[in-house]
Amino acid sequence: MELVFKALADPTRRELLDELFRRDGQSLNALASRFAMTRVAVAKHLRLLEEAGLVVSDRRGREKLHFLNPVPIRIIHDRWVSKYTETWAAGLVDLKRHLEERVEKMFEIFIRTTPERLWQAITDPETRARFQFGARVESDWTAGSAYRVTHRGAGGLIEGENIEVDPPRRLVQTYHAIWDDDIAAQGTSRVTWEIEQVGDSCRLLVRHDQLAADADAHLYGGWPMILSGLKTWLETGTELTTPGSLMYGGEQS
């Protein structure tokens, strides 16, 4: 958290986050063109944001793209903000953007656990319900098999196919949200879970891509809450009390 607060203390770095909020997945050259400073100076600010986990970079051929990672801000919210005012939460998950091409979102978090225990948490129905605010997942977890996320108070939430199943490292799934008719009409996107052991912890990267340019923010806005809940459950054995309705457009947890 110290690195996050240090990164957010600088106005230029806050402006960089705002720029990625407006348009995610930008190169260094694109970002530098919007600031009255050298490319090297912008690169230094981006490096500090990456070290704090607020920005995730991904190399595409010869180009390196930068993505906003709102998970650390979500953790700050859960620890210091939600206990004072819950009304802020809805605004924090309203991440809808309009891009010229298909939308891609990336979310990164570090959890003190093993890859095997993290994989089990993602795929086990009972554990999933602990950190996804009562939502359970059902599947036989083989490539080509179906999966379904349900909630006892809301019925079906998400359904799709497991495209790639490589425990405990990588899970690729199609993602069709079905919790209401308007959301279901948004169509199918894709979610990739990537687990990498780093010392005594795991780096979990969730990539939600193949979203329509005008995708409803509820399709991907719940990831910071889910990952924050996952980290809290695995590290402390306790559940977050954030209402599930903030993720699923009105359903109560």
TORKOL-4160 file (C-alpha; in steps of 0.2 Angstrom, whole numbers, padded with zeros to 4 digits, m for minus):
253
<pt num="1" X="0000" Y="0000" Z="0000"/>
<pt num="2" X="0015" Y="0012" Z="0003"/>
<pt num="3" X="0020" Y="0011" Z="m0015"/>
<pt num="4" X="0002" Y="0014" Z="m0021"/>
<pt num="5" X="0000" Y="0029" Z="m0010"/>
<pt num="6" X="0017" Y="0036" Z="m0016"/>
<pt num="7" X="0012" Y="0033" Z="m0034"/>
<pt num="8" X="m0004" Y="0042" Z="m0031"/>
<pt num="9" X="0004" Y="0057" Z="m0022"/>
<pt num="10" X="0011" Y="0064" Z="m0039"/>
<pt num="11" X="m0001" Y="0074" Z="m0050"/>
<pt num="12" X="0007" Y="0068" Z="m0066"/>
<pt num="13" X="0005" Y="0050" Z="m0061"/>
<pt num="14" X="m0013" Y="0053" Z="m0057"/>
<pt num="15" X="m0015" Y="0061" Z="m0074"/>
<pt num="16" X="m0008" Y="0046" Z="m0082"/>
<pt num="17" X="m0020" Y="0035" Z="m0073"/>
<pt num="18" X="m0034" Y="0046" Z="m0079"/>
<pt num="19" X="m0028" Y="0045" Z="m0097"/>
<pt num="20" X="m0028" Y="0026" Z="m0096"/>
<pt num="21" X="m0045" Y="0027" Z="m0088"/>
<pt num="22" X="m0051" Y="0037" Z="m0103"/>
<pt num="23" X="m0042" Y="0026" Z="m0116"/>
<pt num="24" X="m0035" Y="0009" Z="m0110"/>
<pt num="25" X="m0020" Y="0000" Z="m0118"/>
<pt num="26" X="m0009" Y="0014" Z="m0124"/>
<pt num="27" X="0009" Y="0014" Z="m0129"/>
<pt num="28" X="0022" Y="0025" Z="m0121"/>
<pt num="29" X="0023" Y="0036" Z="m0137"/>
<pt num="30" X="0004" Y="0039" Z="m0136"/>
<pt num="31" X="0004" Y="0044" Z="m0118"/>
<pt num="32" X="0020" Y="0055" Z="m0119"/>
<pt num="33" X="0012" Y="0065" Z="m0133"/>
<pt num="34" X="m0001" Y="0071" Z="m0121"/>
<pt num="35" X="0011" Y="0078" Z="m0108"/>
<pt num="36" X="0023" Y="0093" Z="m0108"/>
<pt num="37" X="0038" Y="0082" Z="m0103"/>
<pt num="38" X="0051" Y="0071" Z="m0111"/>
<pt num="39" X="0047" Y="0053" Z="m0116"/>
<pt num="40" X="0060" Y="0047" Z="m0103"/>
<pt num="41" X="0051" Y="0056" Z="m0089"/>
<pt num="42" X="0034" Y="0049" Z="m0094"/>
<pt num="43" X="0042" Y="0031" Z="m0094"/>
<pt num="44" X="0049" Y="0034" Z="m0077"/>
<pt num="45" X="0032" Y="0038" Z="m0070"/>
<pt num="46" X="0024" Y="0023" Z="m0079"/>
<pt num="47" X="0038" Y="0012" Z="m0071"/>
<pt num="48" X="0033" Y="0018" Z="m0054"/>
<pt num="49" X="0015" Y="0015" Z="m0057"/>
<pt num="50" X="0019" Y="m0003" Z="m0063"/>
<pt num="51" X="0029" Y="m0005" Z="m0047"/>
<pt num="52" X="0014" Y="0000" Z="m0037"/>
<pt num="53" X="0003" Y="m0012" Z="m0047"/>
<pt num="54" X="m0008" Y="0002" Z="m0054"/>
<pt num="55" X="m0003" Y="m0001" Z="m0072"/>
<pt num="56" X="0000" Y="m0017" Z="m0081"/>
<pt num="57" X="0010" Y="m0018" Z="m0097"/>
<pt num="58" X="0009" Y="m0031" Z="m0111"/>
<pt num="59" X="0020" Y="m0032" Z="m0126"/>
<pt num="60" X="0012" Y="m0034" Z="m0142"/>
<pt num="61" X="0026" Y="m0037" Z="m0155"/>
<pt num="62" X="0037" Y="m0022" Z="m0155"/>
<pt num="63" X="0025" Y="m0012" Z="m0145"/>
<pt num="64" X="0022" Y="m0011" Z="m0126"/>
<pt num="65" X="0004" Y="m0007" Z="m0121"/>
<pt num="66" X="m0001" Y="0000" Z="m0104"/>
<pt num="67" X="m0017" Y="m0005" Z="m0095"/>
<pt num="68" X="m0025" Y="0003" Z="m0080"/>
<pt num="69" X="m0026" Y="m0010" Z="m0065"/>
<pt num="70" X="m0039" Y="m0003" Z="m0053"/>
<pt num="71" X="m0037" Y="m0018" Z="m0041"/>
<pt num="72" X="m0025" Y="m0009" Z="m0028"/>
<pt num="73" X="m0037" Y="0006" Z="m0028"/>
<pt num="74" X="m0051" Y="m0007" Z="m0024"/>
<pt num="75" X="m0041" Y="m0014" Z="m0010"/>
<pt num="76" X="m0039" Y="0004" Z="m0003"/>
<pt num="77" X="m0057" Y="0007" Z="m0004"/>
<pt num="78" X="m0062" Y="m0010" Z="0004"/>
<pt num="79" X="m0050" Y="m0006" Z="0019"/>
<pt num="80" X="m0052" Y="0013" Z="0022"/>
<pt num="81" X="m0067" Y="0019" Z="0012"/>
<pt num="82" X="m0081" Y="0007" Z="0013"/>
<pt num="83" X="m0082" Y="0007" Z="0032"/>
<pt num="84" X="m0086" Y="0025" Z="0031"/>
<pt num="85" X="m0097" Y="0027" Z="0016"/>
<pt num="86" X="m0104" Y="0013" Z="0005"/>
<pt num="87" X="m0111" Y="0025" Z="m0008"/>
<pt num="88" X="m0094" Y="0027" Z="m0016"/>
<pt num="89" X="m0093" Y="0009" Z="m0021"/>
<pt num="90" X="m0105" Y="0011" Z="m0035"/>
<pt num="91" X="m0095" Y="0025" Z="m0043"/>
<pt num="92" X="m0079" Y="0015" Z="m0042"/>
<pt num="93" X="m0085" Y="0001" Z="m0052"/>
<pt num="94" X="m0092" Y="0011" Z="m0066"/>
<pt num="95" X="m0078" Y="0009" Z="m0078"/>
<pt num="96" X="m0087" Y="0010" Z="m0094"/>
<pt num="97" X="m0076" Y="0017" Z="m0109"/>
<pt num="98" X="m0079" Y="0020" Z="m0127"/>
<pt num="99" X="m0065" Y="0014" Z="m0138"/>
<pt num="100" X="m0063" Y="0013" Z="m0157"/>
<pt num="101" X="m0059" Y="m0005" Z="m0156"/>
<pt num="102" X="m0063" Y="m0020" Z="m0146"/>
<pt num="103" X="m0061" Y="m0017" Z="m0127"/>
<pt num="104" X="m0048" Y="m0026" Z="m0117"/>
<pt num="105" X="m0046" Y="m0025" Z="m0098"/>
<pt num="106" X="m0032" Y="m0031" Z="m0087"/>
<pt num="107" X="m0033" Y="m0034" Z="m0068"/>
<pt num="108" X="m0018" Y="m0039" Z="m0058"/>
<pt num="109" X="m0016" Y="m0044" Z="m0039"/>
<pt num="110" X="m0003" Y="m0052" Z="m0028"/>
<pt num="111" X="m0009" Y="m0065" Z="m0016"/>
<pt num="112" X="0001" Y="m0074" Z="m0002"/>
<pt num="113" X="m0004" Y="m0092" Z="m0007"/>
<pt num="114" X="0002" Y="m0107" Z="m0018"/>
<pt num="115" X="m0003" Y="m0109" Z="m0036"/>
<pt num="116" X="m0013" Y="m0125" Z="m0031"/>
<pt num="117" X="m0023" Y="m0117" Z="m0018"/>
<pt num="118" X="m0027" Y="m0102" Z="m0029"/>
<pt num="119" X="m0032" Y="m0113" Z="m0043"/>
<pt num="120" X="m0043" Y="m0123" Z="m0031"/>
<pt num="121" X="m0051" Y="m0106" Z="m0025"/>
<pt num="122" X="m0056" Y="m0101" Z="m0043"/>
<pt num="123" X="m0063" Y="m0118" Z="m0048"/>
<pt num="124" X="m0071" Y="m0125" Z="m0032"/>
<pt num="125" X="m0090" Y="m0120" Z="m0030"/>
<pt num="126" X="m0089" Y="m0118" Z="m0011"/>
<pt num="127" X="m0073" Y="m0108" Z="m0011"/>
<pt num="128" X="m0079" Y="m0097" Z="m0025"/>
<pt num="129" X="m0095" Y="m0092" Z="m0016"/>
<pt num="130" X="m0084" Y="m0086" Z="m0001"/>
<pt num="131" X="m0075" Y="m0073" Z="m0011"/>
<pt num="132" X="m0088" Y="m0069" Z="m0025"/>
<pt num="133" X="m0101" Y="m0064" Z="m0013"/>
<pt num="134" X="m0112" Y="m0080" Z="m0014"/>
<pt num="135" X="m0109" Y="m0084" Z="m0033"/>
<pt num="136" X="m0105" Y="m0102" Z="m0036"/>
<pt num="137" X="m0096" Y="m0110" Z="m0051"/>
<pt num="138" X="m0100" Y="m0127" Z="m0058"/>
<pt num="139" X="m0090" Y="m0136" Z="m0071"/>
<pt num="140" X="m0079" Y="m0152" Z="m0074"/>
<pt num="141" X="m0065" Y="m0141" Z="m0079"/>
<pt num="142" X="m0059" Y="m0150" Z="m0095"/>
<pt num="143" X="m0055" Y="m0141" Z="m0111"/>
<pt num="144" X="m0071" Y="m0139" Z="m0121"/>
<pt num="145" X="m0083" Y="m0141" Z="m0106"/>
<pt num="146" X="m0096" Y="m0129" Z="m0101"/>
<pt num="147" X="m0096" Y="m0119" Z="m0085"/>
<pt num="148" X="m0110" Y="m0109" Z="m0076"/>
<pt num="149" X="m0109" Y="m0096" Z="m0062"/>
<pt num="150" X="m0125" Y="m0095" Z="m0052"/>
<pt num="151" X="m0132" Y="m0086" Z="m0036"/>
<pt num="152" X="m0146" Y="m0093" Z="m0025"/>
<pt num="153" X="m0154" Y="m0076" Z="m0025"/>
<pt num="154" X="m0152" Y="m0072" Z="m0043"/>
<pt num="155" X="m0152" Y="m0088" Z="m0053"/>
<pt num="156" X="m0139" Y="m0089" Z="m0068"/>
<pt num="157" X="m0126" Y="m0075" Z="m0069"/>
<pt num="158" X="m0113" Y="m0081" Z="m0081"/>
<pt num="159" X="m0111" Y="m0096" Z="m0093"/>
<pt num="160" X="m0098" Y="m0101" Z="m0105"/>
<pt num="161" X="m0085" Y="m0114" Z="m0111"/>
<pt num="162" X="m0068" Y="m0118" Z="m0104"/>
<pt num="163" X="m0057" Y="m0115" Z="m0119"/>
<pt num="164" X="m0040" Y="m0119" Z="m0111"/>
<pt num="165" X="m0038" Y="m0128" Z="m0094"/>
<pt num="166" X="m0020" Y="m0129" Z="m0088"/>
<pt num="167" X="m0020" Y="m0131" Z="m0069"/>
<pt num="168" X="m0013" Y="m0123" Z="m0059"/>
<pt num="169" X="m0006" Y="m0110" Z="m0071"/>
<pt num="170" X="m0019" Y="m0104" Z="m0084"/>
<pt num="171" X="m0038" Y="m0105" Z="m0088"/>
<pt num="172" X="m0046" Y="m0097" Z="m0103"/>
<pt num="173" X="m0065" Y="m0096" Z="m0104"/>
<pt num="174" X="m0079" Y="m0088" Z="m0115"/>
<pt num="175" X="m0089" Y="m0077" Z="m0104"/>
<pt num="176" X="m0108" Y="m0073" Z="m0107"/>
<pt num="177" X="m0116" Y="m0063" Z="m0093"/>
<pt num="178" X="m0135" Y="m0068" Z="m0092"/>
<pt num="179" X="m0141" Y="m0060" Z="m0076"/>
<pt num="180" X="m0153" Y="m0049" Z="m0085"/>
<pt num="181" X="m0159" Y="m0047" Z="m0103"/>
<pt num="182" X="m0150" Y="m0031" Z="m0107"/>
<pt num="183" X="m0133" Y="m0039" Z="m0101"/>
<pt num="184" X="m0136" Y="m0055" Z="m0110"/>
<pt num="185" X="m0139" Y="m0045" Z="m0126"/>
<pt num="186" X="m0121" Y="m0039" Z="m0125"/>
<pt num="187" X="m0115" Y="m0056" Z="m0131"/>
<pt num="188" X="m0099" Y="m0066" Z="m0127"/>
<pt num="189" X="m0082" Y="m0060" Z="m0122"/>
<pt num="190" X="m0067" Y="m0070" Z="m0115"/>
<pt num="191" X="m0058" Y="m0071" Z="m0098"/>
<pt num="192" X="m0041" Y="m0077" Z="m0095"/>
<pt num="193" X="m0034" Y="m0082" Z="m0078"/>
<pt num="194" X="m0015" Y="m0082" Z="m0077"/>
<pt num="195" X="m0006" Y="m0088" Z="m0061"/>
<pt num="196" X="0013" Y="m0086" Z="m0058"/>
<pt num="197" X="0022" Y="m0090" Z="m0043"/>
<pt num="198" X="0033" Y="m0076" Z="m0036"/>
<pt num="199" X="0042" Y="m0080" Z="m0020"/>
<pt num="200" X="0030" Y="m0085" Z="m0007"/>
<pt num="201" X="0015" Y="m0077" Z="m0016"/>
<pt num="202" X="0006" Y="m0078" Z="m0033"/>
<pt num="203" X="0003" Y="m0065" Z="m0046"/>
<pt num="204" X="m0014" Y="m0067" Z="m0053"/>
<pt num="205" X="m0018" Y="m0058" Z="m0069"/>
<pt num="206" X="m0036" Y="m0058" Z="m0076"/>
<pt num="207" X="m0038" Y="m0052" Z="m0094"/>
<pt num="208" X="m0055" Y="m0049" Z="m0099"/>
<pt num="209" X="m0055" Y="m0046" Z="m0118"/>
<pt num="210" X="m0066" Y="m0047" Z="m0134"/>
<pt num="211" X="m0078" Y="m0035" Z="m0126"/>
<pt num="212" X="m0088" Y="m0024" Z="m0138"/>
<pt num="213" X="m0083" Y="m0006" Z="m0139"/>
<pt num="214" X="m0099" Y="0000" Z="m0131"/>
<pt num="215" X="m0099" Y="m0014" Z="m0118"/>
<pt num="216" X="m0109" Y="m0011" Z="m0102"/>
<pt num="217" X="m0097" Y="m0008" Z="m0087"/>
<pt num="218" X="m0106" Y="m0021" Z="m0077"/>
<pt num="219" X="m0098" Y="m0034" Z="m0088"/>
<pt num="220" X="m0080" Y="m0031" Z="m0081"/>
<pt num="221" X="m0082" Y="m0018" Z="m0067"/>
<pt num="222" X="m0084" Y="m0031" Z="m0054"/>
<pt num="223" X="m0067" Y="m0039" Z="m0056"/>
<pt num="224" X="m0058" Y="m0027" Z="m0043"/>
<pt num="225" X="m0071" Y="m0032" Z="m0030"/>
<pt num="226" X="m0070" Y="m0051" Z="m0034"/>
<pt num="227" X="m0051" Y="m0051" Z="m0034"/>
<pt num="228" X="m0050" Y="m0041" Z="m0018"/>
<pt num="229" X="m0062" Y="m0054" Z="m0010"/>
<pt num="230" X="m0051" Y="m0068" Z="m0016"/>
<pt num="231" X="m0036" Y="m0060" Z="m0009"/>
<pt num="232" X="m0045" Y="m0057" Z="0008"/>
<pt num="233" X="m0052" Y="m0075" Z="0009"/>
<pt num="234" X="m0035" Y="m0084" Z="0005"/>
<pt num="235" X="m0024" Y="m0073" Z="0016"/>
<pt num="236" X="m0036" Y="m0070" Z="0031"/>
<pt num="237" X="m0050" Y="m0083" Z="0029"/>
<pt num="238" X="m0063" Y="m0069" Z="0031"/>
<pt num="239" X="m0076" Y="m0063" Z="0018"/>
<pt num="240" X="m0079" Y="m0046" Z="0012"/>
<pt num="241" X="m0096" Y="m0039" Z="0015"/>
<pt num="242" X="m0097" Y="m0028" Z="m0001"/>
<pt num="243" X="m0115" Y="m0030" Z="m0008"/>
<pt num="244" X="m0115" Y="m0042" Z="m0023"/>
<pt num="245" X="m0128" Y="m0030" Z="m0030"/>
<pt num="246" X="m0114" Y="m0018" Z="m0035"/>
<pt num="247" X="m0107" Y="m0031" Z="m0047"/>
<pt num="248" X="m0123" Y="m0039" Z="m0055"/>
<pt num="249" X="m0133" Y="m0024" Z="m0058"/>
<pt num="250" X="m0146" Y="m0026" Z="m0044"/>
<pt num="251" X="m0145" Y="m0044" Z="m0037"/>
<pt num="252" X="m0143" Y="m0045" Z="m0018"/>
<pt num="253" X="m0130" Y="m0056" Z="m0010"/>
